[in-house]
Amino acid sequence: MSQPEPADDQWGDEPPFPPDGGGSVSRFRKQDGGHGRDRDRDRDREGGGGGGGGFERVPPQDLDAEQSVLGGMLLSKDAIADVVEVLKGADFYRPAHETIYAAILDLYARGEPADPITIAAELTKRGELARVGGAPYLHTLVNAVPTAANAEYYAEIVHERAVLRRLVEAGTRITQMGYAADGDVDEIVNSAQAEIYAVTEQRTSEDYLPLGEIMEGALDEIEAIGSRSGQMSGVPTGFTDLDSLTNGLHPGQMIVIAARPAMGKCVTGMTRLIEANSGARVTVAEFVRRGEAGEDLAVHTMDESWRMRVVRPSAFHRNGRKPVFRLTTQLGRSIGATANHPFRTLRGWVPLQELRPGDRIAVPRTLPAKASAELPDALVALTGYLMGDGSLKGQTPRLTARADRIRQDATEWAAQLMLRVRHGMPGPYAEPALCPRGGEQQHPPVLTFVSAALGPNPLTTRLSEWGLMELGSHDKFVPEVFFRLPERQIALFLSRLYATDGWASVPEPGNQPRIGYRSVSERLARDVGHLLLRLGIVAKVVRRTVAYEVLIEDLDQIRTFAARVGIFSQEKQLAEVVGACGDRDGRPGTDLIPGDVWELIKAEKGSLSWPEVNRRTGRQSTHNWRVGRQISRHRLMELAKALDSQTLADLASSDVQWDRIESIEPDGEDEVYDLTVDGTHNFVADDIVVHNSTLALDFARACSINHGMPSVIFSLEMGRNEIAMRLLSAEARVALHHMRSGSMTDDDWTRLARRMPDVSAAPLYIDDSPNLSMMEIRAKCRRLKQRNDLRLVVIDYLQLMQAGGSRRAESRQQEVSDMSRNLKLLAKELEVPVIALSQLNRGPEQRTDKKPMVSDLRESGSIEQDADMVILLHREDAYEKESPRAGEADLIVAKHRNGPTATITVAFQGHYSRFVDMAQT
C-alpha cells in the first residue's frame, strides 16, 4: 500500500525521497544564501561529474528515523519534551519534516495538544499543509512509528545524520578553499578550523554576551530589588530568620538540606541475621563486633524491585542502651527495635512508633545464602530424626521409631557412620508422640545408636560438640552448622525431622490443605521456620497450649515444600495433599498484597476503562476486582500483563510477603546496634526487612499552600499518600499517629476539614515514581515550568536517584556527583530554586557535640561545590533524651554563596511532622 508523500513540485527540483542509487541529492537551507545549488554543481564538477570523485553520493540521512521522531511526537507529549532537547529544525533532511517539527513545537510552547488534527489545522493557517503532503501524510507519520517511547532514540539518529551532513558540507568547503588557494595560507587554515568547529557547535551565539550587554540586566534587577523596599524577593521558606538571612530561595540556586537518616534508630543486640557469605546465623551484636574487626561480611537486602540480594555493609554501629519495643507478626516473626526504627510498608518506610497492629510490613519469602559447610548425609539425617523423636539424655542417643520405614532408614544411615543399632522397648527417656498417626505401633521400639568399633561414639561426639546432649525436648534447637549447609542437606534434614512430628493433612470438605510440624521447643520451631525460608518456603510459627506449630498453608508454598523437601515415610499423604491443591491459587489471607496497591494500579491503568482491562485479562467486562481490598499475587500479575506494567509485575513476583503486625509491646531497655547499607539502606534481621524529610516538606508547604506558588516534590522514599498525610498533619495540626491509627477526635476532624480546601487547592505536585532518573526529572520539571510557571523543585532524596543513560559511572560517588551537577544545571535552566535532600554519614555521632559539618555529606563528591546553600539539620534531643533543648532544632546554614552563614533555631513538632518558627505554637 503506497503512502502519501509531499508533492515534488512544491519543493522545486528536490525529490521527496532520495533515489535508491546514483544521482546527487543535496540539502540546502536559508543560510546558504540561495547559492547552495550553485555550490553543489561546483562540487559535482570538482568530483569529475561521475561516481569516482565520491561527491555524488546521497548525503547522510535516515528518513525512517525522521518519520518515527515526528510520529512519536504526534503521539506523546513526553516524546516532545524528550526530542526537543536533542533536535533542532535544521537537523531534518527533508524540508517538509522541518516544517512539521516547527508546527509541533509552536503548539507545544502554547500548551496546546499536538496531534495530526491540530497540526493539520496549524499548517493550514500558515498555508503549508499541501507543501508537507497534506493531512494524510500526518496520519502516515503516526501509523509508521513503532512506539513513541523510542522517540528520543530516533532523535539521536536524526541528529547524528545531521552532524554528518554538516561535516560533509564543511569538508566540501574546505576542499574548495584548498583548490582555490585564495589568500594567505594561515587565514585559510583558520577558516578551515572554524568550519570544523561550526559542525559541533550546539549552542547559539546568544548564549555568549559581552559584559556591557549583561550590565543592563543586572542594573534592572538591582532597581527591582530596591523598589520592593526590603521585601523578600525569593521563594519563602516559611522560617522568618532563614528568610531574613537568604531573602528567600532564588531562581537558579541549588540548596542541599542534609541530616542523619532517622537519627538513633537500631535493633537489639540479640537480633539474628544471616551472614550471607556463609549462611551462618549470628546476632547483630556479634556481627558488628566482627565487622569492626575488619572481617568481610555480607547481609541480605531488598532492592528497588522488591528482590532480595546480597550486599556488604559499609559501616557497623553500637548505639548504646535505649528503650526498645517487641514487634510480632502473624507469621510468628519477632524483632526488638527502637521506636524510630522504620519498617517497609507498601506506602513507604514507616517508623515503628507509627505502626499499629493490623498494618502489613515486608518480610522476605526467601533467603538463599552460600553454603560454607557440609556434613555426612548420614549425620544430617540421623540428627533430623533425633531432633524430633530422639532422646539425648544419658550417654547414648536414642530414637523412638514409630514406623517400620523410619526404623529401617535410620538403621541404614547408622551403618554409614559405623554405628550399631540396638532395638529395645520405650524406656524412661522415650519421647512422647506429638503427632500420633494411624497405623503406628502403640509401643514403638527404641533404637539405641552405639559405636561398632572401639573408641568414642561418633554420633555422641558430634551432638556433644553442638551442645545438644543432655537437652530435654523443650530445649532442643538446630545446630549452628546446619544453617551453613547446602540446600540439598537442609532439605534432607527437614524431610527426616518432619517424618517424626510432622504431618500433611488432606482437607475435609470446606477446609484447606495444610503441612505442619509440632515441637514443645520454641527455639526449634523457629529454627525450622527459618530453614524453610532458606529454601523459599514461607511458614507460620504458632504457639499452641502445649507446643509450637510450624504451619504451611498457602497452596503455592505446599507445592514448593513437596517438590523441594518432602516428608519421608509420608509420601502418600503428601501426594494427596498436593492433589487436593489442584490448580487453585494460594490460600486466601496468607500471601496477599495490601489494599494500598490499588493506588499504584490506578496510576498504571491511567485512562484505560475497567471493561477494557477486563477484556485484556480475558474476563467478562463486568468483572468486579474489588478495588481497595487486598489482592493475590496471581491476580496482580494478571493486571500487570494487561497493563503492560513492569512495576506491578515486580510487585506480583517479589521476594517479599506482606505480613500483618499482631502486636507491638514495650520490651524494656537493651544495647542496640545498626548497620549502614549503601544504596538500598535496609537489611534483613530476624527474617524481617528493616531500614537504616520533614524540613523540605515545610519549604514546599510555605511555597505552595501559604503563598500559592507552584512547586513539585519528587519523592523516591515516601509514597504520595504518606506525603499527603504529613502535609495535612502539619497544616491542620492533627497528630500524625492519630491519622494512622484511626483515633482522630471530633476536634481533629474539624481542624482537618477547615484546612482541607486550602491544601487541596494548593499548586503542589507530588511524584513518587520509583527509580526516577535525572533525565526523567528534568523532562517533568520542564513541562511543569512551561504549563504552571514552576517556582520550586524538591528532591527527596539525592542518594536514591539514578543517573540514567547508557554511560555507567565509575563509582556511586561519581554518579551522585554527576547528578548534583545536573541538578545545578536544571536550576539555572528553569530559573527555579532546586532543593535536594541528602544524607550525612556517621561523622556527627563521633563528635562530642554531635553537630554536623559540610564534610559529613554522604557520597559528597561535588555536592558541596555545586550547592549555593547547604543547610545541615541538627537536633540535640535526638542524641540526649534529657536535653534541655528538647523540641528544638538547629538549621545550620553551613554554606551560603550569596550571603553570610548562621545557625537558626526552630521548633520541631514531631507529632505534627513539621518545623516552625520558635515564636509559633
N, C-alpha and C positions, 0 to 999 in steps of 0.2 A: 504493500500500500504506500503510495507516494505521499510525502509530507509537503505541506505548503511552504514556500520559501519566498523571501522578498523578491520583488520584480527586479530583474537585472538592470533594466533601463533607468531605474530610479537612482542608481549609483554610478552612472556613466558606464565606462567600459570595464568596470571591475566585476568579475563574476561573483555570484553569491557564495560559491564554494570553490576551493582550489581544484584544478584539474588533477586527475589521478596521476599523471606523469607529464613531464615536459612543460614548456611554456613558462614565462616569467610573470608571476603574480606578486605584486608588492603592496604594502600598506602605506598610505600617505595621509598625513594629518595636517591640521591647520597650521601647525608651526613650521611646516615645510615651505610656507610662503608661496604656495602654488607652483613651486619648481620641483616638486617631488618626482613627477613623471619624467620631466626632462632629465633629472639626475639619474633616474632608473635607466633611461635609454643610454645615457653616457656610460653607466655601469655595464650595460649589455655590450656596448662597443668595446669597452676595455676587456671584457671577458671573451672577446672574439666572436660574439654572436652565436656561439654554439654551446654545447654542453661541456667542452673541455675546460673552460675557464672556471666553472663552478659557480657563476653568478646567476645562472638561470634556474636555480633551484627554488622551490616554493619556500618562502620564509617560515621559520618555526612557528607552529600554531597547533591548536587542538580544539577543533570546533565542537567535538562531542563534550569536552570539558566545559567549554563556554556555555553550551546549551544546558548542561547539567547545573552549572552555577546559577544561571538565571531561573531555571525551573525550580531549583531548591529555594531560591529567594521568593518566588511567587507562591510557594507552598508554606513557608515558615518565616515568621518574624525573627526567630532566633537565628536562622540562617543569614538573614540580612545583617544582623549585628555582628556575626562572625566574619562574613565576607568583606564587609566594609573596612575591616582592619587590614585586609590583605590586598585588595584590588583598588585600582583607580580606573576611571573610564577608559583612559588611553591604553590600558593593558589588553583590551579586547581586540582581536584581529579583524572582526567584521564590524563595520560602522553601524550596522543595524543593531548588533548586540550592545554596542556602547550607548546607543540611543535608548534602548530598553532599560539598560542599567541606570542611566541618568534619571529616567522617569521613576523607577522604583525608589531610588534614593530621595527624590523630591517628595514623594508621597510619604515615605517613612519619616523624613525630617518633619513633616507637618503632623505626624501622629495619625495618619490615615492608613487604612489597610491597603496592602499592595498585593493584588491578585490579578488574574487575566482580565477580569471585567473592569476593575478600576484603572489598570494600566492602559487598557484599550481606550477608556474614556479620556485619560490624561493625554495620550498621544493624539487622539482626535482633536482635542483643544489646540494642540500645537501644530496640527496639520502634518503629523509624521507617521500616522498609523499605516497608511498604504506603503510608505517607504520601508517599513520594517517587515512587511509581509502580511499585514492585516491581522485581525483578531484571531483567525485560525492558527497563525504561527505562534501566538502567545500560548494557546492551548496545547500546541505541539510541544512547546518547551516543558510544560508541566507534565505531559504524558511521557516525555523522554527521560525524565530524571529517575534514576533507580531509587534514591532515597534522599530526602532533604538533610538528613543527619550528616551526610558526607560533603555538604556544600563547601565547607572550609577547605577540605582536602582538594576538591576540584578547583577552588580558587587558587590554591598554591600552584597547581599545574598551569593554570592560565597565566599567573604571574611569572612563573619560570619561563614560559614560552615568550612572554613579552620582553623579559630581560634579554633572552637570547636574540630576539629580533633587533632590539636596540644595539646589542653587541655587533650583530651583522652590519647594521647601518653605520655604526661608529667605525667598524673595520673598513667598510667601503669608503667612508670619507677620509680615513687615514691613508688608505691606498691612493686615493686621488691626490691627497696632499703630497705624498711621496713622488708620484709621477709628475705632478705639476712643478715641483721644486720652485715654488713661487715664494720668495722671501728668505730671511735668514734661517739657517738650519735650527738654531736654538729656539726660534719662535715656532717653527713647525713642530719640533718635539714637544714644546709646551702646549701647543694646540692639540696635539695627539693625546697627551696625557689628560687634558681637560675633557676630551671626547670620552675616554675610558671612565673617568670619574663620574661623568654625567649618566653613564649607564646604571651605576649602582646608587645614584642619588635617590634617596627615599623621602626626603623632606623638602618642602618648598622653601624658597628663599625667604619667605616672610617669617620663618622661624628665627632668622638671624637679623637682629635690628641694631643699628648704631645707638650709642648711649644717648645721643641727642633726641632721638625719637622716643626712647624709653622714659626720659626725664619728664616729658609732658604728662604721661600717665601716672607717674609717681607723684607729681605735684597735685594732680586731680584727686588722688587718694588721700593725700595729706589734708587737702582742703575739706574733703568729705568727712574725715575724722574730726576735724576742728569744728565743723558745723553741727556735730552731734553733741557738743557741749559736754564731753566726757562720758556720754552714754556708751554702753558696750556695743562693739561693732561685730563681734563674732557670734558663734552659736553658743547660747548659755549652757553652763554645766549644771545649774541648779544649786551650786555652792557659792555663797556670797564672796567669801575670802578668795576662793580659787578664781572666780570671775574677775575680781579686782586685780589679782596678780597677772592674769593672762589676757584680760579684756575679751574673754570668750575663746572658743576654738575657731581658728581661722582657716579659710579655704587654702588648700594645698598642704596643710600640716598633717604630719603623721604623729599620732600620740600613742605611746605604749603605756598601758596600765599593767603592772606586774605584781604578783603576790605569791605566797606559798599556797599550793593547792590544798584546800580544806585542812588548814593547819592542825597538826596534832592527831590526825586520825591513825588508827592502828588496831592490831588484833592481839589477843593474849598469847603469852609465850608457849602455852601447851597446844595451840592450834597446829594441826598437822597439814603438811603439804607434801607434794611429790617432787623429789629431786629427779627431774625428767631425764637426765643423762644416765641414771642408773635404775630408776623405778622405785628407789627406796622411799619409804615414808619417814619423814623426820619432823620434829617440832620446829616451829618457826624460830624459837629461841636458839636451837641447835643450828638451824640453817643460817641465821645471822652470824653466829659465832664462827662457823666455817667460812662464810663469805668474807667476814672481816679478816680472817687469816689468809685470804688470797686464793682460796680454793675455787676452781672453775665449776660453777653451779648453774642449773637451769630450772625454770618453772614453766607451768602451763599458763597461757594467757588466751584471752578471747579477742580476736581481731575484729575489724570493722564489718566483716562479712559473717559474723557470728560463728566463726570457725575456731577450734582450739589449735594452737600451735605452741611451739617451744621457744622460749627466749631466755636470755641471760640477764638477770637483774644488774643494774648499773650501780646500785648502792644499797647498803644494809644499815638499818637504824634501830637503836634502842631508845625508846621514848619515855622511859621512866614508869612510875606507878600511877595508874589512872583508874577512875571508876569505869566499869565495863558492864555490858548487858549480854544476856544469852538469847540468841535468836534461834528458834527451832522451826523447821518446815514440815510440810505434810509428808514428804518422803522420809522424814526422820533425820534429816541432816541438821547439824547444830554447830554454831560458831559463837565465840565470845569476842566482842569488839567494842570500841568506844562509841559514844553516842553520835559522833560526827562522821563515822566511817561509812562511805557510800556503798550501796549495793545497786546492781543493774536491774532496772525495770524497763518495760518497753517504752516508757516515756522519758527515759534517761537515767542518769545516776542520781540516786536519792539517799541522803544520809539516814542512818539507822533511826535517829530520833524522829524523823518524819514518816517512817514506815508504820503500818498498822497491821494487825492480824487480818488476813484476807488478801493483802497485797501479794502480788506474784513477783518473784525475783528470779534472775537467771542462775541456773545451776548446770554443770556440764552433763551431757548424755554419754560422753566417752572421754577417757583419759589415757590414751596409749602412751607408753613410755619405753625407752630402750631397756632391754634385759641386760643385767650385769652379773648374773649368777645362773648356775644350772646344777641340779641335783640328780642323782639316780632316779629314774622313773619309779622304781620300787619304793624308794624312801618317800617320794611325793605321795604316791597312792596310799601307802600304809598310814602316813600322817593324816591324810584326809579321813580315813576310817576312824582313827583314834581320836580325832577332834570331835567326832560325833558320838560314837558308841564305845569309846575307849576309856579304860581306867588307867590313870597314870600314877596311882598311889602304889607304894611298895617298891620293890627292886626291879620288877619286870612289867612292861606294858601288857595290858590285856584288852581284848576286843570281844564284845558281845556280838556274835554273828547271828543276825535274826533271819537270814535267808541262806539257802544252800549255795547259791551263786556267789554271795558275798564271802562265805566261808572258803569256797574253792578259789576265788580270786585272791583273797588275802594270803592264802597258803602259797599260791604261785609267786606272788610278789615277795613273800618272805624268803622263799628259796633263793631268789636272786641276790638277797642280802646275806646269804649263808646263815639263815636262821631256821631253827626247827620250831614247829608249831605243836603245842600240847593242847589237846581238847579236853575240856572239863565242864562241869556244871556251874551255873551262876554262883558266885561267892559274895562275900561282903562288899567287894568293890565293883560289882557289876553295875553298869549304867542302866537306869530305867528307860523304857521306851517312851520317847516324847511323841512319836508319830506311829502308833501301832497300826499295822495294816493286816487285812485279811490274808490268810494263808501262811502267816508267820508262825513259827513254833511258840508254844506257850512258855516253854522253859528252854530258850535257845542256849546252845553251848557257848562256852567262853574259850577263846583262843589265846594262849599264852605264848609270846614270842621269846624264845631263848636262843642263845648262841649255839651254833652247831660245832664250834671249834673252841679250843682253849682261848682264853683272853676275854676282854670285856665285850659285852653285848653292843654291837654297833648301833642298833636302834635306840637302846637306852642312852648310849653316849650322846647321840645327836639330840635327842629330846632333852637331855640334861643341859647341853650347851645352849639350847634355845630357851631354857628356863621353864619348861613345861612339866617336867617330872614333879610329882607330889602335888600337882594342882588338882583341885576339885572341879566339878562341872561348871560352877559359877565363875571360875577364874580363868577358863581357857581362852586362848587367843591364837591368832595366826602368827607364826614366827616371822620376824622381820625379813628374813632372807626370801620368803615366799613372794613378797612384793617385788622382788628383783628378778623373778623367774621369767622365762619366755612365756608368751601367751599359751602355747601348747601345754606347758606343765601347769599353768594356773587352771586351765580347763580340766586337766586330769585330776588335780587336787579337788576341785569343786564337784566333779562327777562322782567321786568316791564319798565326799562329805555328804552330798545330797542323798546318796544311797542309804545313809544311816537315818537321819532325822529330816529328810526332805520328802516332798510329795508333789505329785502332779494330779490335780483333781479334775475329773471330767464333770462339767456342769450339769446340774439338773435343769429342766426346762425353766427359762426365765433368768438363769444365772450365768455368770461369766466364767470362762476357764481361768485357772489360777495355778501357778507354781510357787511353792513355798519351802522355807527351811525354818526349823524351830530350834532355839537354844536357850538355856537358862543363863548364859553368859552374854551380857550386853556387849562387851568388847568383841567377842567372837562374832556376834551378829553384825555389828558394824564393820568389822574386818571383811566379812563375807560380802556385804553390800558394796564395799569399795573394790574388792577383787572382781565382782561382776561388772562394775563401772569400767575397769581396765579393759574389759572385753567388749565394751559398748552396750552393756545391758543395764537398764535403769531399774532398780528395785527399791521398795519401800520398807523401812525398818519400823516395826510397830511393837509397842510394849503391850503385852497381854498380862493376865493376872499372875501367872507363874513363870512366864517365859517371854522371849522376844522372837518375833517372826520376821523373816526376810521374804517379802511378797513380790512376785512378778505378775502383774495383772493386765498390762497393756498387751494387746494381741501381737503387735509387731515385736515387742520385747520377748514374748513367749516363743515366737518363731525363731528369733535370734538365739535364745537360750538353747532350744532344741538342736539347732544347727551347730552351735559352737561349743556347747558344754555337754548336755545330755545328763541323764541320771542312770548310772549303772544299776542293772537289775530291775529297772522300772521302764525299760524301753517301750513296752507295750502301752503302759498307761500314758507315757509322754506322747506317743504317736496318736493316741485317742484325743488327747488334749489339743494337739496341733490340728487334728482333723476337725475338731469342734470349732476351731478359729475360722475355718473356711476362708473366704475371700474378704471377710469383713475388715473394716478399718479398726484402728486402735480403740480400746475401751473408752467410752465417753468419760471425761473427767480426769483422765490420767496424764495425757500429754496434749494439752490444748494451748493455743496461742491466746493471750489475754484479749479482751474486747477492745482495748486501746488500738489494736491493729487496724480497726476499721477506718480510723483517720488516715492511715497510710494507704489503705486500699482505695479510699475515695480519691486521694491525691493521685494515685496511679491510674485510676479509672478516668479521671478528667471529665470531659463532657459526654463520654460514652453512656448510653442508657443501659439500665439493668436488663431489659429484654434483649438487647444486643449482646451483653455479657453472657446471659443465659444461653443464647444461641451459640456463641463461641464455645461454651463448655458442653454443648450437646444436651442441655436441659430444656425443659419447657419454658416458654417465655415468661410464664407467671411464677416461676420457681421463687420461693422465699428463702433468702440466705440468712435470715435472722440477724440483720445488721445490728451491731452493737454488742452481740454476745460473743463468747469465746468460740474459736473455730479450730477444727482439727488441721493437722499438717496436710493431710490428703486434700482437703477442700481448699486450703490456702494455695496449694500447688496448682489446683485446677484454675483458680483465679489468676495465678501468676502466669500460667501458659496462655490463658485467654487474653490477658492484658499485655502479654509480652514484657513482663516486668522482672528484671533481674533482682531488684530489691526484694520483692515478695518471694521470689524463688529462693534467695539466700536465707530468708527467714524460715520458709517452709522446710528447708533441708538442713537447717542449722545444727550445730553441735551442742545446743543448749536446750534445756527444758525449763518451763516457767513454773516453778514450784511455789505453792501457796504457803505464806507465813502462818504458822499455828500460834506462836506465842513469842513475845519479847519481854523478858523479865530482868530486873536488876540482878547482877551477879557479883556484887562486892567490888573490890579493887584488885588489880593484878598488874604485874610487869607486862608492858606491851611493846610490840615491835612492828616494824614496817619495812617494806622493800620499795625501791624505785625501779619501775619497769618502763623504759623509754618507749615512746610510740603508742602503745596500747594503754599504758597506765593502769593495768589491772593484773591480777594473778589469781590462781585457784588455791583456796585454802579450805580445809575440811570439806572438800568437794562442793564449794560454793564460790562463785565469781565475786571478788571484792575489788574495790578501786583504790587507787593511790591518791561570782560574776555579776556579783550584785552591783558593784560600783558602776560598771559600764551601762547596766540597765537604767541606773539613776540618771546618767547622762542622756540616754535616749528618751527617758520619761520627760526630762526637762525640755528637751528639744521639741518633741512631737506633741505630748499631751498638754504641757503647760504653755508652750509658745506656738504650737501649730505648724512647726517646720517639719517637712518630710525627712524621715530617717529610716535606715534599714539595719536590721541585725541579722548577721549570718552566724547561726549557732551550730557549731559542729559537736557540741557536747550535750546541750539540753534540747528537748523537743519543744515544738511550738506551744503545746498546751502547758508545759512546765513554765515557759517564759510568761505566757499569758496569766497564769495563776500568780506568779511572783509580781507582775505588774499590778494586777488587781489588789493583791495583798498590800503592796506599798501605797497605792493610791487611796484605797478605801480604809486603810488601817485595820484590816481584818487579819488576825493571826494566820499565818500560812498553814500551820498544823491543824487549825480548826477547819480550814477548807479541805485539807487532805483527808481528815478523819470523819468528815460529815457531822461535826459537832458545832456548827455555827449557831449562834443565838439569834433572836429576833433583831437585836440591835446590829449584829453583824450583817444580816440580810438587808437591813435598812441602809446602812452605810454603803454596802456593795451596790444596791440599786441606785443610790444617789450618784455614785461616781461612774457607773457603767456607761451612760450615754457619752460622757466626755472621753472615756477610754476607747470606746468603740469607734468614735468619730475621729480619733487621732490619726494623722497620716504616718503611722508607724508600721513598717513592713517587716515580717519575720520570715526567714528562710532557714529551715532546719534540714536541708538536703544533706545526706551523708556523703562523705568523701569529696567535698567540694574542691575543685582545683582553682588555681589562681585565674586561669582563663575564664572559667565559668563565672567567678565573682566579678571579674572585670566586665564581662558582657552584660550581666544583670545590672550592675551599677550604671552602666551607660544608658541602658533602657530606662531605668528609674530617673536618671538625671534628665533625659530627654522628655519624658512624659510627665514627671511630677516635680521637677526642679529639686532634686535630692539635695539635702543640706548636711547630712551626717551619715557616716558609714561606721558600723561597729562589727568587729570580727571576733568571735569567741570560740576557739582561741587559736593563736598563731601556730602552736606546735601540733595542732591536729589537722592543719591544712595540707593539701597535696599540691606539689608544684605543677603536675600535669605536663603534657607534652611528651615527645619521644625521647628527649635527651635526659639521661639519668644523672643526677648529681653524684659527685664523688663521695659525699658523706651526707648524713642527715643535717649536720651543722651547715654545710654548704647549701643544702636545699632550703633550709629556713632562711639563710642569708639572702638567697635569690628571691624568695617570697617577700621578704622585708623590703628589698629594693623595689620590687614590683608594686607593693602597696604604696610606697612613697611616690612612685610614678603615677599611680592611679589617683592619688590625692591631688597632684599637680595638674593632671589632665582634666579631671572633672571639676577642679577648683572647689573641693569639699574637704573638711577635716576627716581623716580616717583614724579610728581608734582600734588598735589591735591589742587584745588581751594576751598576756604572756605569762609564763610560769617562772618562778625563781627556783634556783637549786637549793640545796640544804645549807648553803653558806650562813644565812642568818642564825640558824639553830646552833651553830658552832661558836657564836659570839656571846659575850656576857649579856649585852643589852638586847640581843635578838633583832636588832634593826637591820633592814636590808640595805644593800648598796647596788649601784648600777651593774657592777661586775658580777652580781649574783644572777643575772638574766640567764635562763637555761637555753642552751644551744644558741648563745647570743650572736655569734658571727658578726654581722654588720648591723644588728638591730639597734645598738646604741648609736652608731654613726648615722644611720638613716633617720632615726626619730628626731623630730623637732622638740618633742617634750616626752620625758619619761616620768611617770608617776608611780611610786612604789607604795603599796598599801601595807600598813603595819598596825597590828592590834596587840597591845601588851597583854591583855587578859586571855589571849589565845595560848600564851605560854605560862602565865601565872594566874591561876584561878582566883587568888585572893588579892589581885592587883587593885590599888586604889583608883586606877583609871578604867575600871570595868565599864563597858558600854561606850568607850571612846575609841577612835581610830585616827591614825595619822596618815594624811596624804602627803607623802614626801615628794615634792617636785624636785627630783634629783638632776634633771637636765631641762633647760628652758632656753632654746636657741634665740628667742626674741625678747628675753626679759630675765629678771632675777629668779633664783631658786628660793624655795622656802618650804617650811613644814606647816601644813594646815590641819588643824584638829577638827574633826567632825564627830557626830554621834552615830553609833551603829545600833540600829534597832533590828536585831536578828529575828524577832518574832514576826516583824513585818517585812523582812528581807529587803531592807533599804538602809542607806546612809542619809543623814540630814544634817543641816547646819546645827551647831551646838545650841543656838538660841531657839531652835524649833523643837516642838514637842509633838 
